[in-house]
Amino acid sequence: MNFWELNFVFLGVSAAILLVAVLTGRVRGRQVSAIVVSTLVLWVLTAIFDNLMIASGLFDYGGHALSGVFIGLAPLEDFAYPLGAILLLPAIWLLLTPRSGTDSTPEAS
């Protein structure tokens, strides 16, 4: 199994759970904006820190499982993990959070 096959599974599961959150009306415009901004920030951080860690020799990739596309020293495959996380974690959060107007917090009297 190469990294893109693994990414396909991980991203597919993440996208499916986000789709459930969208179809149940849990995702609103504000959340979409936060997901987009968070994705961009995580990709920039991934580019910086992956390149630093690879350049310093902390780890190396087996070239046989890579696509051969790099951003600096970081393989393109590495950028799928932050994307998967940023799709999955907010979706789970939104699905597990009670809907507005239905929270069980007592009203102040």
Secondary structure, DSSP 4 states (H G I P E B T S, - for coil): --HHHHHHHHHHHHHHHHHHHHHTT---HHHHHHHHHHHHHHHHHHHHHHHHHHHTTS----GGGS-S-EETTEEGGGGHHHHHHHHHHHHHHHHHSPPTT---PPPP-
